[in-house]
Each structure stands twice: as C-alpha cells, then as structure tokens.
Amino acid sequence: MASTLQAVSLPATTGRETGDRRPALLLLPALVVLAVFFLYPLISMVLSAFTDPAPGLGNFTWFFGEPQNLKVLGRTFTTGLWVTVVALVVSYPYAYAMTIAGPRARAVLTLLVLLPFWTSLMVRTFAWVILLQDTGVVNGALQAIGLGPFNLIRTQTGVVIGMVQLLMPFMVLPLYAVMSGIDRRLLTAAGSLGAHPVKAFAKVYVPLSLPGVSAGCLTVFISALGFYVTPALLGSPTDALISQQIFTQVNGLLKWGRGGAMGVVLLGLTLAMIALLALTLRRTGKKVTG
C-alpha cells in the first residue's frame, strides 16, 4: 500500500517542481540585461580601482591621503542630507494633502507630481539656471517684496533647490502610498479621548507614516549622492561633488583607477548606510511589536 502511494505521489511532485521552474525562466531576460548593463560595468570599475595603473591599493591610498578628496566626499553626503531633509519637509504636507483631497483635486496633484518625469532632466536643470541667475525670476520676485538679491546660482543652495525639485516625486509617491492606507478614524478616536488634533497627528498619524518616510528618504538620499548634471550646472567648481571629481579623473585625466576608487568608496559607504538603516528599522519594528 505504501509503495502504491509513493508511486502515485512521485509524478505529482515532479510536475510541481517543473512548474515552479518555468516562472523563474521569465526572469532570465531581465537578469541578462542586469548583468550586461549593471554588473559588468560595476565589476570593471572595481577591478580598475585595484589594478589601474598597477595592482594594489595605490588608488585608495591616494584617495584617503588627499584631504581635498575627503572634503569632497563629506560635501557630497552633506548635500545629499540637505536635499533629503528639504524634500521631506516639502513633500510630507503635499502627500498628506493628496490623501484628504477629493478625486479631482487628487488627480491634479498627482499629475503635478508626475509631470517632471515627462521632461528631460537636462531641460529642467537649464530652466533652473535661468530662474536662479542673479537677474532671474526668483531674485526679481524677492526684490519685489524687499528681499535679496541673493546668490542662488553657482552656490550649494542653488544645487539643493534644483535637486529637491528633481527628486521630489521620489519622496511624494512613497509617502502617498503609505498615507493612503492609514485609517483616518484613528485620529477621530484619539480626539474623542481628549487628544489635541496636533498631538493626535504627531502621536498617531506620523508614526504610521514612518515606513513611507524611510522609503522616500532612502531613495532621495541615494539618488542625490550620484547626481552630476545638476551640481555641474547650478554649482561651482569650488563646491564640486564626488560625481564631478570622478568625471574629472576619468574623462579629463584618463585615470580610471582613481575614478574607480572614488566610485568604490562611495558605493561602500552607501551600502553601509543602507545596512545600518535596515538594522535600525528592524530593531524599531521589534520594539513596536513587543
């Protein structure tokens, strides 16, 4: 009897295993594209960092031995942090307004968020060059109300303004995705228990929206670290970021090893920050669950 059951069950198990492999084959084209256009350049960059012009750690010794390189690296992370903070401050109320607006107003707000995706990054950056110049529209409006003029172009402030506008959709969309799933009756319940609306929002709504905050901040921060066009057009050579230094080493000086070393350092620090954030969120989730 046992042998009969075994004989009957074997074909079913084999068929199930075969069926499980077929959907995995659908991922093969995507994996090939990922390997060719992402993994291969990444591996080439890492190899050049350790082998060009000679095998060893000479490129990393040069990078950490030059104070200017460390200053540029620190400026890159500082700029990314400022862009993330400003984008969060601007995007949080915008995403919240999308959740409480009516269908038509929500459609308009969503359209305004998605509109930058339909325009070239280069075109948007050149538009900011015109708006932020010394005699541009922004300074003209500030002078009309008795402020300014300010030096917005060729400064880190102008770089932050341009990058926030470009990266704002990557903050708004994760926030809206999380906020739209929050039950607003929780705020009503907190108010019925005597909580002030502001306190109820801070103690109930904000903690529930933290997954969207962390996702949006992580996306914006990592994207800001690798920006090249916006800092190059809106910033100045004295406030260059690491992406501009990599371009100078590779394209201007033809020192691929040094450029690869800068890229490896940036990649390593970024992965370390992602791992630290993931560990922090995991511990926080365990505490909340407990």
Phi and psi in degrees as GROMACS dihedral restraints (atoms count N, CA, C in turn):
[ dihedral_restraints ]
;  ai    aj    ak    al  type     phi  dphi    fc
    3     4     5     6     1   -64.7    20    10
    4     5     6     7     1   -40.7    20    10
    6     7     8     9     1   -65.3    20    10
    7     8     9    10     1   -35.7    20    10
    9    10    11    12     1   -64.7    20    10
   10    11    12    13     1   -44.1    20    10
   12    13    14    15     1   -62.6    20    10
   13    14    15    16     1   -38.5    20    10
   15    16    17    18     1   -65.1    20    10
   16    17    18    19     1   -40.7    20    10
   18    19    20    21     1   -66.0    20    10
   19    20    21    22     1   -35.5    20    10
   21    22    23    24     1   -73.6    20    10
   22    23    24    25     1   -36.3    20    10
   24    25    26    27     1   -79.1    20    10
   25    26    27    28     1   -24.4    20    10
   27    28    29    30     1   -62.7    20    10
   28    29    30    31     1   -47.1    20    10
   30    31    32    33     1   -60.6    20    10
   31    32    33    34     1   -37.7    20    10
   33    34    35    36     1   -64.5    20    10
   34    35    36    37     1   -42.4    20    10
   36    37    38    39     1   -63.9    20    10
   37    38    39    40     1   -43.2    20    10
   39    40    41    42     1   -62.9    20    10
   40    41    42    43     1   -41.0    20    10
   42    43    44    45     1   -65.6    20    10
   43    44    45    46     1   -37.9    20    10
   45    46    47    48     1   -66.1    20    10
   46    47    48    49     1   -40.8    20    10
   48    49    50    51     1   -64.1    20    10
   49    50    51    52     1   -39.7    20    10
   51    52    53    54     1   -65.6    20    10
   52    53    54    55     1   -40.0    20    10
   54    55    56    57     1   -64.9    20    10
   55    56    57    58     1   -32.1    20    10
   57    58    59    60     1   -69.8    20    10
   58    59    60    61     1   -27.2    20    10
   60    61    62    63     1   -79.7    20    10
   61    62    63    64     1   -28.3    20    10
   63    64    65    66     1   -63.7    20    10
   64    65    66    67     1   -45.6    20    10
   66    67    68    69     1   -61.2    20    10
   67    68    69    70     1   -30.7    20    10
   69    70    71    72     1   -65.4    20    10
   70    71    72    73     1   -28.9    20    10
   72    73    74    75     1   -66.2    20    10
   73    74    75    76     1   -23.5    20    10
   75    76    77    78     1   -66.5    20    10
   76    77    78    79     1   -22.3    20    10
   78    79    80    81     1   -80.5    20    10
   79    80    81    82     1   -11.0    20    10
   81    82    83    84     1   -60.1    20    10
   82    83    84    85     1   -46.4    20    10
   84    85    86    87     1   -60.2    20    10
   85    86    87    88     1   -41.3    20    10
   87    88    89    90     1   -64.6    20    10
   88    89    90    91     1   -38.9    20    10
   90    91    92    93     1   -66.6    20    10
   91    92    93    94     1   -37.1    20    10
   93    94    95    96     1   -64.8    20    10
   94    95    96    97     1   -45.6    20    10
   96    97    98    99     1   -61.7    20    10
   97    98    99   100     1   -42.0    20    10
   99   100   101   102     1   -63.3    20    10
  100   101   102   103     1   -40.5    20    10
  102   103   104   105     1   -68.0    20    10
  103   104   105   106     1   -39.2    20    10
  105   106   107   108     1   -75.7    20    10
  106   107   108   109     1   -44.2    20    10
  108   109   110   111     1   -98.4    20    10
  109   110   111   112     1    -7.5    20    10
  111   112   113   114     1  -125.2    20    10
  112   113   114   115     1   -54.8    20    10
  114   115   116   117     1   -67.7    20    10
  115   116   117   118     1   -43.1    20    10
  117   118   119   120     1   -62.0    20    10
  118   119   120   121     1   -49.6    20    10
  120   121   122   123     1   -61.5    20    10
  121   122   123   124     1   -36.2    20    10
  123   124   125   126     1   -65.1    20    10
  124   125   126   127     1   -45.2    20    10
  126   127   128   129     1   -64.7    20    10
  127   128   129   130     1   -39.7    20    10
  129   130   131   132     1   -62.2    20    10
  130   131   132   133     1   -40.2    20    10
  132   133   134   135     1   -64.7    20    10
  133   134   135   136     1   -43.5    20    10
  135   136   137   138     1   -65.0    20    10
  136   137   138   139     1   -42.9    20    10
  138   139   140   141     1   -63.8    20    10
  139   140   141   142     1   -41.3    20    10
  141   142   143   144     1   -64.8    20    10
  142   143   144   145     1   -31.4    20    10
  144   145   146   147     1   -65.0    20    10
  145   146   147   148     1   -29.8    20    10
  147   148   149   150     1  -102.1    20    10
  148   149   150   151     1   -10.8    20    10
  150   151   152   153     1  -123.0    20    10
  151   152   153   154     1   -15.7    20    10
  153   154   155   156     1  -110.1    20    10
  154   155   156   157     1   124.5    20    10
  156   157   158   159     1   -86.6    20    10
  157   158   159   160     1   -11.3    20    10
  159   160   161   162     1  -143.6    20    10
  160   161   162   163     1   146.8    20    10
  162   163   164   165     1   -60.3    20    10
  163   164   165   166     1   140.7    20    10
  165   166   167   168     1   137.4    20    10
  166   167   168   169     1  -166.7    20    10
  168   169   170   171     1  -105.4    20    10
  169   170   171   172     1    24.2    20    10
  171   172   173   174     1   -61.6    20    10
  172   173   174   175     1   -38.4    20    10
  174   175   176   177     1   -67.1    20    10
  175   176   177   178     1   -38.2    20    10
  177   178   179   180     1   -72.6    20    10
  178   179   180   181     1   -34.7    20    10
  180   181   182   183     1   -62.4    20    10
  181   182   183   184     1   -41.6    20    10
  183   184   185   186     1   -63.2    20    10
  184   185   186   187     1   -42.7    20    10
  186   187   188   189     1   -64.2    20    10
  187   188   189   190     1   -51.3    20    10
  189   190   191   192     1   -78.7    20    10
  190   191   192   193     1   -13.1    20    10
  192   193   194   195     1   -86.6    20    10
  193   194   195   196     1   -12.8    20    10
  195   196   197   198     1   -99.8    20    10
  196   197   198   199     1   114.3    20    10
  198   199   200   201     1   -58.5    20    10
  199   200   201   202     1   -31.7    20    10
  201   202   203   204     1   -63.9    20    10
  202   203   204   205     1   -36.8    20    10
  204   205   206   207     1   -64.4    20    10
  205   206   207   208     1   -42.5    20    10
  207   208   209   210     1   -66.3    20    10
  208   209   210   211     1   -35.1    20    10
  210   211   212   213     1   -65.3    20    10
  211   212   213   214     1   -41.7    20    10
  213   214   215   216     1   -65.1    20    10
  214   215   216   217     1   -40.8    20    10
  216   217   218   219     1   -62.5    20    10
  217   218   219   220     1   -44.4    20    10
  219   220   221   222     1   -63.9    20    10
  220   221   222   223     1   -39.5    20    10
  222   223   224   225     1   -64.6    20    10
  223   224   225   226     1   -36.0    20    10
  225   226   227   228     1   -63.2    20    10
  226   227   228   229     1   -46.6    20    10
  228   229   230   231     1   -70.2    20    10
  229   230   231   232     1   -34.5    20    10
  231   232   233   234     1   -65.6    20    10
  232   233   234   235     1   -43.5    20    10
  234   235   236   237     1   -63.0    20    10
  235   236   237   238     1   -43.5    20    10
  237   238   239   240     1   -60.5    20    10
  238   239   240   241     1   -37.9    20    10
  240   241   242   243     1   -67.6    20    10
  241   242   243   244     1   -42.9    20    10
  243   244   245   246     1   -62.4    20    10
  244   245   246   247     1   -43.0    20    10
  246   247   248   249     1   -61.4    20    10
  247   248   249   250     1   -41.6    20    10
  249   250   251   252     1   -64.8    20    10
  250   251   252   253     1   -44.7    20    10
  252   253   254   255     1   -64.6    20    10
  253   254   255   256     1   -47.3    20    10
  255   256   257   258     1   -64.6    20    10
  256   257   258   259     1   -41.4    20    10
  258   259   260   261     1   -62.7    20    10
  259   260   261   262     1   -38.5    20    10
  261   262   263   264     1   -66.6    20    10
  262   263   264   265     1   -43.7    20    10
  264   265   266   267     1   -62.7    20    10
  265   266   267   268     1   -37.6    20    10
  267   268   269   270     1   -79.5    20    10
  268   269   270   271     1   -38.0    20    10
  270   271   272   273     1   -81.4    20    10
  271   272   273   274     1   -29.6    20    10
  273   274   275   276     1   -61.8    20    10
  274   275   276   277     1   -53.0    20    10
  276   277   278   279     1   -65.1    20    10
  277   278   279   280     1   -30.1    20    10
  279   280   281   282     1   -65.4    20    10
  280   281   282   283     1   -46.5    20    10
  282   283   284   285     1   -65.3    20    10
  283   284   285   286     1   -36.8    20    10
  285   286   287   288     1   -64.9    20    10
  286   287   288   289     1   -39.6    20    10
  288   289   290   291     1   -62.8    20    10
  289   290   291   292     1   -33.5    20    10
  291   292   293   294     1   -64.8    20    10
  292   293   294   295     1   -31.7    20    10
  294   295   296   297     1   -77.1    20    10
  295   296   297   298     1   -27.2    20    10
  297   298   299   300     1  -101.4    20    10
  298   299   300   301     1    -7.6    20    10
  300   301   302   303     1   -77.4    20    10
  301   302   303   304     1   161.1    20    10
  303   304   305   306     1   -73.3    20    10
  304   305   306   307     1   174.6    20    10
  306   307   308   309     1   -58.2    20    10
  307   308   309   310     1   -44.0    20    10
  309   310   311   312     1   -69.4    20    10
  310   311   312   313     1   -45.2    20    10
  312   313   314   315     1   -64.1    20    10
  313   314   315   316     1   -36.9    20    10
  315   316   317   318     1   -65.2    20    10
  316   317   318   319     1   -38.1    20    10
  318   319   320   321     1   -64.2    20    10
  319   320   321   322     1   -39.4    20    10
  321   322   323   324     1   -67.0    20    10
  322   323   324   325     1   -43.8    20    10
  324   325   326   327     1   -63.8    20    10
  325   326   327   328     1   -39.9    20    10
  327   328   329   330     1   -65.2    20    10
  328   329   330   331     1   -39.4    20    10
  330   331   332   333     1   -62.3    20    10
  331   332   333   334     1   -40.4    20    10
  333   334   335   336     1   -65.2    20    10
  334   335   336   337     1   -32.6    20    10
  336   337   338   339     1   -71.9    20    10
  337   338   339   340     1   -41.7    20    10
  339   340   341   342     1   -80.3    20    10
  340   341   342   343     1   -15.4    20    10
  342   343   344   345     1   -58.2    20    10
  343   344   345   346     1   -40.2    20    10
  345   346   347   348     1   -59.8    20    10
  346   347   348   349     1   -27.4    20    10
  348   349   350   351     1   -67.8    20    10
  349   350   351   352     1   -17.3    20    10
  351   352   353   354     1   -93.0    20    10
  352   353   354   355     1     1.8    20    10
  354   355   356   357     1  -122.0    20    10
  355   356   357   358     1   142.5    20    10
  357   358   359   360     1   -61.8    20    10
  358   359   360   361     1   141.7    20    10
  360   361   362   363     1   -60.2    20    10
  361   362   363   364     1   -38.3    20    10
  363   364   365   366     1   -64.1    20    10
  364   365   366   367     1   -41.4    20    10
  366   367   368   369     1   -65.4    20    10
  367   368   369   370     1   -43.4    20    10
  369   370   371   372     1   -64.5    20    10
  370   371   372   373     1   -38.2    20    10
  372   373   374   375     1   -67.7    20    10
  373   374   375   376     1   -41.9    20    10
  375   376   377   378     1   -65.1    20    10
  376   377   378   379     1   -31.9    20    10
  378   379   380   381     1   -63.0    20    10
  379   380   381   382     1   -39.4    20    10
  381   382   383   384     1   -68.3    20    10
  382   383   384   385     1   -31.0    20    10
  384   385   386   387     1   -60.2    20    10
  385   386   387   388     1   -41.5    20    10
  387   388   389   390     1   -71.2    20    10
  388   389   390   391     1   -40.8    20    10
  390   391   392   393     1   -70.9    20    10
  391   392   393   394     1   -36.0    20    10
  393   394   395   396     1   -95.2    20    10
  394   395   396   397     1    -2.6    20    10
  396   397   398   399     1   -65.2    20    10
  397   398   399   400     1   166.7    20    10
  399   400   401   402     1   -58.9    20    10
  400   401   402   403     1   -32.2    20    10
  402   403   404   405     1  -109.5    20    10
  403   404   405   406     1    25.5    20    10
  405   406   407   408     1   -83.4    20    10
  406   407   408   409     1  -175.0    20    10
  408   409   410   411     1   -65.8    20    10
  409   410   411   412     1   -41.0    20    10
  411   412   413   414     1   -64.7    20    10
  412   413   414   415     1   -48.9    20    10
  414   415   416   417     1   -65.6    20    10
  415   416   417   418     1   -33.8    20    10
  417   418   419   420     1   -63.4    20    10
  418   419   420   421     1   -42.0    20    10
  420   421   422   423     1   -67.5    20    10
  421   422   423   424     1   -37.7    20    10
  423   424   425   426     1   -66.4    20    10
  424   425   426   427     1   -39.0    20    10
  426   427   428   429     1   -66.3    20    10
  427   428   429   430     1   -33.0    20    10
  429   430   431   432     1   -65.6    20    10
  430   431   432   433     1   -26.8    20    10
  432   433   434   435     1  -103.5    20    10
  433   434   435   436     1    13.1    20    10
  435   436   437   438     1    87.9    20    10
  436   437   438   439     1    15.3    20    10
  438   439   440   441     1  -117.4    20    10
  439   440   441   442     1   153.4    20    10
  441   442   443   444     1    79.9    20    10
  442   443   444   445     1  -169.8    20    10
  444   445   446   447     1   -77.3    20    10
  445   446   447   448     1   155.4    20    10
  447   448   449   450     1  -115.7    20    10
  448   449   450   451     1   154.1    20    10
  450   451   452   453     1   -84.7    20    10
  451   452   453   454     1    92.7    20    10
  453   454   455   456     1   -96.1    20    10
  454   455   456   457     1   -31.0    20    10
  456   457   458   459     1   -88.1    20    10
  457   458   459   460     1   151.4    20    10
  459   460   461   462     1    62.3    20    10
  460   461   462   463     1    29.3    20    10
  462   463   464   465     1  -135.0    20    10
  463   464   465   466     1   165.9    20    10
  465   466   467   468     1   -68.0    20    10
  466   467   468   469     1   -28.9    20    10
  468   469   470   471     1   -62.3    20    10
  469   470   471   472     1   -44.9    20    10
  471   472   473   474     1   -63.3    20    10
  472   473   474   475     1   -37.2    20    10
  474   475   476   477     1   -62.8    20    10
  475   476   477   478     1   -43.6    20    10
  477   478   479   480     1   -63.8    20    10
  478   479   480   481     1   -43.0    20    10
  480   481   482   483     1   -61.0    20    10
  481   482   483   484     1   -47.5    20    10
  483   484   485   486     1   -64.8    20    10
  484   485   486   487     1   -40.8    20    10
  486   487   488   489     1   -71.3    20    10
  487   488   489   490     1   -34.4    20    10
  489   490   491   492     1   -62.8    20    10
  490   491   492   493     1   -44.0    20    10
  492   493   494   495     1   -63.6    20    10
  493   494   495   496     1   -37.1    20    10
  495   496   497   498     1   -73.6    20    10
  496   497   498   499     1   -34.2    20    10
  498   499   500   501     1   -99.4    20    10
  499   500   501   502     1    -3.7    20    10
  501   502   503   504     1   -56.7    20    10
  502   503   504   505     1   -39.9    20    10
  504   505   506   507     1   -57.9    20    10
  505   506   507   508     1   -33.4    20    10
  507   508   509   510     1   -72.6    20    10
  508   509   510   511     1   -12.5    20    10
  510   511   512   513     1   -96.0    20    10
  511   512   513   514     1   -39.8    20    10
  513   514   515   516     1   -68.3    20    10
  514   515   516   517     1   -44.5    20    10
  516   517   518   519     1   -64.4    20    10
  517   518   519   520     1   -46.4    20    10
  519   520   521   522     1   -62.7    20    10
  520   521   522   523     1   -38.0    20    10
  522   523   524   525     1   -63.3    20    10
  523   524   525   526     1   -45.3    20    10
  525   526   527   528     1   -65.4    20    10
  526   527   528   529     1   -38.1    20    10
  528   529   530   531     1   -61.1    20    10
  529   530   531   532     1   -37.5    20    10
  531   532   533   534     1   -80.0    20    10
  532   533   534   535     1   -44.7    20    10
  534   535   536   537     1   -63.9    20    10
  535   536   537   538     1   -33.7    20    10
  537   538   539   540     1   -66.6    20    10
  538   539   540   541     1   -18.9    20    10
  540   541   542   543     1   -95.1    20    10
  541   542   543   544     1    -0.2    20    10
  543   544   545   546     1   -83.2    20    10
  544   545   546   547     1   130.3    20    10
  546   547   548   549     1   -76.8    20    10
  547   548   549   550     1   114.7    20    10
  549   550   551   552     1   -71.6    20    10
  550   551   552   553     1   -12.5    20    10
  552   553   554   555     1   -66.7    20    10
  553   554   555   556     1   -18.2    20    10
  555   556   557   558     1   -65.6    20    10
  556   557   558   559     1   -36.2    20    10
  558   559   560   561     1   -66.5    20    10
  559   560   561   562     1   -39.2    20    10
  561   562   563   564     1   -64.2    20    10
  562   563   564   565     1   -40.3    20    10
  564   565   566   567     1   -65.1    20    10
  565   566   567   568     1   -40.7    20    10
  567   568   569   570     1   -64.8    20    10
  568   569   570   571     1   -38.2    20    10
  570   571   572   573     1   -66.9    20    10
  571   572   573   574     1   -36.9    20    10
  573   574   575   576     1   -67.5    20    10
  574   575   576   577     1   -20.5    20    10
  576   577   578   579     1   -91.5    20    10
  577   578   579   580     1     5.6    20    10
  579   580   581   582     1   102.1    20    10
  580   581   582   583     1     3.3    20    10
  582   583   584   585     1   -78.1    20    10
  583   584   585   586     1   139.1    20    10
  585   586   587   588     1   -66.1    20    10
  586   587   588   589     1   145.8    20    10
  588   589   590   591     1   -53.7    20    10
  589   590   591   592     1   -39.5    20    10
  591   592   593   594     1   -66.9    20    10
  592   593   594   595     1   -43.5    20    10
  594   595   596   597     1   -66.8    20    10
  595   596   597   598     1   -38.8    20    10
  597   598   599   600     1   -63.9    20    10
  598   599   600   601     1   -39.5    20    10
  600   601   602   603     1   -65.0    20    10
  601   602   603   604     1   -42.9    20    10
  603   604   605   606     1   -71.7    20    10
  604   605   606   607     1   -35.3    20    10
  606   607   608   609     1   -90.4    20    10
  607   608   609   610     1   -23.0    20    10
  609   610   611   612     1  -112.3    20    10
  610   611   612   613     1   -54.7    20    10
  612   613   614   615     1   -74.3    20    10
  613   614   615   616     1   -46.8    20    10
  615   616   617   618     1   -60.2    20    10
  616   617   618   619     1   -47.6    20    10
  618   619   620   621     1   -59.3    20    10
  619   620   621   622     1   -34.6    20    10
  621   622   623   624     1   -70.8    20    10
  622   623   624   625     1   -23.4    20    10
  624   625   626   627     1   -91.1    20    10
  625   626   627   628     1     0.0    20    10
  627   628   629   630     1   -61.8    20    10
  628   629   630   631     1   -34.3    20    10
  630   631   632   633     1   -58.3    20    10
  631   632   633   634     1   -39.5    20    10
  633   634   635   636     1   -68.6    20    10
  634   635   636   637     1   -36.1    20    10
  636   637   638   639     1   -63.5    20    10
  637   638   639   640     1   -46.8    20    10
  639   640   641   642     1   -65.3    20    10
  640   641   642   643     1   -41.3    20    10
  642   643   644   645     1   -64.9    20    10
  643   644   645   646     1   -44.9    20    10
  645   646   647   648     1   -66.7    20    10
  646   647   648   649     1   -42.8    20    10
  648   649   650   651     1   -64.6    20    10
  649   650   651   652     1   -41.1    20    10
  651   652   653   654     1   -64.7    20    10
  652   653   654   655     1   -43.2    20    10
  654   655   656   657     1   -64.2    20    10
  655   656   657   658     1   -46.3    20    10
  657   658   659   660     1   -66.8    20    10
  658   659   660   661     1   -43.3    20    10
  660   661   662   663     1   -63.9    20    10
  661   662   663   664     1   -46.5    20    10
  663   664   665   666     1   -65.2    20    10
  664   665   666   667     1   -39.9    20    10
  666   667   668   669     1   -65.2    20    10
  667   668   669   670     1   -36.9    20    10
  669   670   671   672     1   -67.7    20    10
  670   671   672   673     1   -29.5    20    10
  672   673   674   675     1   -64.9    20    10
  673   674   675   676     1   -29.2    20    10
  675   676   677   678     1  -102.6    20    10
  676   677   678   679     1     9.4    20    10
  678   679   680   681     1   -68.6    20    10
  679   680   681   682     1   138.5    20    10
  681   682   683   684     1  -123.1    20    10
  682   683   684   685     1   -49.0    20    10
  684   685   686   687     1   -61.9    20    10
  685   686   687   688     1   -49.6    20    10
  687   688   689   690     1   -63.0    20    10
  688   689   690   691     1   -48.8    20    10
  690   691   692   693     1   -63.1    20    10
  691   692   693   694     1   -32.9    20    10
  693   694   695   696     1   -69.0    20    10
  694   695   696   697     1   -34.8    20    10
  696   697   698   699     1   -91.0    20    10
  697   698   699   700     1   -36.0    20    10
  699   700   701   702     1   -96.7    20    10
  700   701   702   703     1   -19.5    20    10
  702   703   704   705     1   -97.5    20    10
  703   704   705   706     1  -168.7    20    10
  705   706   707   708     1  -125.0    20    10
  706   707   708   709     1   159.0    20    10
  708   709   710   711     1   -59.4    20    10
  709   710   711   712     1   -29.0    20    10
  711   712   713   714     1   -73.4    20    10
  712   713   714   715     1   -18.2    20    10
  714   715   716   717     1  -113.9    20    10
  715   716   717   718     1    34.4    20    10
  717   718   719   720     1   -66.0    20    10
  718   719   720   721     1   149.5    20    10
  720   721   722   723     1   -99.8    20    10
  721   722   723   724     1   174.4    20    10
  723   724   725   726     1   -67.2    20    10
  724   725   726   727     1   -28.9    20    10
  726   727   728   729     1   -63.4    20    10
  727   728   729   730     1   -37.8    20    10
  729   730   731   732     1   -68.9    20    10
  730   731   732   733     1   -35.7    20    10
  732   733   734   735     1   -68.0    20    10
  733   734   735   736     1   -38.3    20    10
  735   736   737   738     1   -62.9    20    10
  736   737   738   739     1   -43.1    20    10
  738   739   740   741     1   -61.4    20    10
  739   740   741   742     1   -40.6    20    10
  741   742   743   744     1   -64.5    20    10
  742   743   744   745     1   -44.0    20    10
  744   745   746   747     1   -65.9    20    10
  745   746   747   748     1   -40.9    20    10
  747   748   749   750     1   -82.8    20    10
  748   749   750   751     1   -50.0    20    10
  750   751   752   753     1   -87.1    20    10
  751   752   753   754     1   -34.7    20    10
  753   754   755   756     1   -88.9    20    10
  754   755   756   757     1   -45.2    20    10
  756   757   758   759     1  -101.4    20    10
  757   758   759   760     1    -7.5    20    10
  759   760   761   762     1    58.3    20    10
  760   761   762   763     1    33.2    20    10
  762   763   764   765     1  -104.8    20    10
  763   764   765   766     1    83.9    20    10
  765   766   767   768     1   -65.8    20    10
  766   767   768   769     1   -33.9    20    10
  768   769   770   771     1   -64.0    20    10
  769   770   771   772     1   -43.8    20    10
  771   772   773   774     1   -66.7    20    10
  772   773   774   775     1   -41.2    20    10
  774   775   776   777     1   -62.8    20    10
  775   776   777   778     1   -40.1    20    10
  777   778   779   780     1   -64.6    20    10
  778   779   780   781     1   -38.3    20    10
  780   781   782   783     1   -64.0    20    10
  781   782   783   784     1   -40.9    20    10
  783   784   785   786     1   -63.4    20    10
  784   785   786   787     1   -40.4    20    10
  786   787   788   789     1   -66.5    20    10
  787   788   789   790     1   -38.8    20    10
  789   790   791   792     1   -65.5    20    10
  790   791   792   793     1   -42.5    20    10
  792   793   794   795     1   -62.2    20    10
  793   794   795   796     1   -45.0    20    10
  795   796   797   798     1   -63.1    20    10
  796   797   798   799     1   -43.1    20    10
  798   799   800   801     1   -64.3    20    10
  799   800   801   802     1   -43.0    20    10
  801   802   803   804     1   -63.6    20    10
  802   803   804   805     1   -43.8    20    10
  804   805   806   807     1   -66.5    20    10
  805   806   807   808     1   -36.9    20    10
  807   808   809   810     1   -65.2    20    10
  808   809   810   811     1   -45.4    20    10
  810   811   812   813     1   -63.9    20    10
  811   812   813   814     1   -36.8    20    10
  813   814   815   816     1   -64.7    20    10
  814   815   816   817     1   -39.9    20    10
  816   817   818   819     1   -67.7    20    10
  817   818   819   820     1   -37.8    20    10
  819   820   821   822     1   -64.5    20    10
  820   821   822   823     1   -43.1    20    10
  822   823   824   825     1   -63.4    20    10
  823   824   825   826     1   -40.8    20    10
  825   826   827   828     1   -65.4    20    10
  826   827   828   829     1   -41.2    20    10
  828   829   830   831     1   -65.4    20    10
  829   830   831   832     1   -42.4    20    10
  831   832   833   834     1   -62.2    20    10
  832   833   834   835     1   -40.6    20    10
  834   835   836   837     1   -65.5    20    10
  835   836   837   838     1   -40.4    20    10
  837   838   839   840     1   -64.8    20    10
  838   839   840   841     1   -43.9    20    10
  840   841   842   843     1   -64.9    20    10
  841   842   843   844     1   -36.1    20    10
  843   844   845   846     1   -66.5    20    10
  844   845   846   847     1   -43.9    20    10
  846   847   848   849     1   -66.1    20    10
  847   848   849   850     1   -39.3    20    10
  849   850   851   852     1   -63.3    20    10
  850   851   852   853     1   -41.5    20    10
  852   853   854   855     1   -63.7    20    10
  853   854   855   856     1   -37.9    20    10
  855   856   857   858     1   -65.6    20    10
  856   857   858   859     1   -39.8    20    10
  858   859   860   861     1   -65.8    20    10
  859   860   861   862     1   -41.4    20    10
  861   862   863   864     1   -65.7    20    10
  862   863   864   865     1   -41.3    20    10
  864   865   866   867     1   -64.0    20    10
  865   866   867   868     1   -41.3    20    10
